[in-house]
Amino acid sequence: MRQVTHTFVTQTPGPGLHDVTSPIRSWCAEQDVEEGLLTLFIRHTSASLTIQENADPDVLEDLDSFFRRLVPEDGPYRHSAEGPDDMPAHIKAALTSTQLSIPIVDGRLALGIWQGIYVFEHRARPHRREVTAHLLADL
């Protein structure tokens, strides 16, 4: 077995889903692995990871709108020290995923044709986000 790790850094422009598929796909290809498992983990409590449709941007807008309605900024939250968007961001991150597992098959991410990997930014302002990758593969 072979293990490789890497940390991807992305600057989010603000709330919404931000595609990080391309750098992750490129890094996996550089590892020259035929079969394996990629685990991605976001190192933050106010953003998350998701696999979503990459063809129609309305899907991403609808998801973001849904979570904004589900967890409004003006809720009755105790935690407010970091601004009105912080506690809702923590709740959204708790409702979504902080890690993903994606098989590597025949040297490629086993994503479906319409699937992409996204950092789901839940804060109102731009943030620097880190996604750590762990690739476990057969030699």
Order of alpha helices (4+ residues) and beta strands (2+ residues): beta-beta-alpha-beta-beta-alpha-alpha-beta-beta-beta-beta
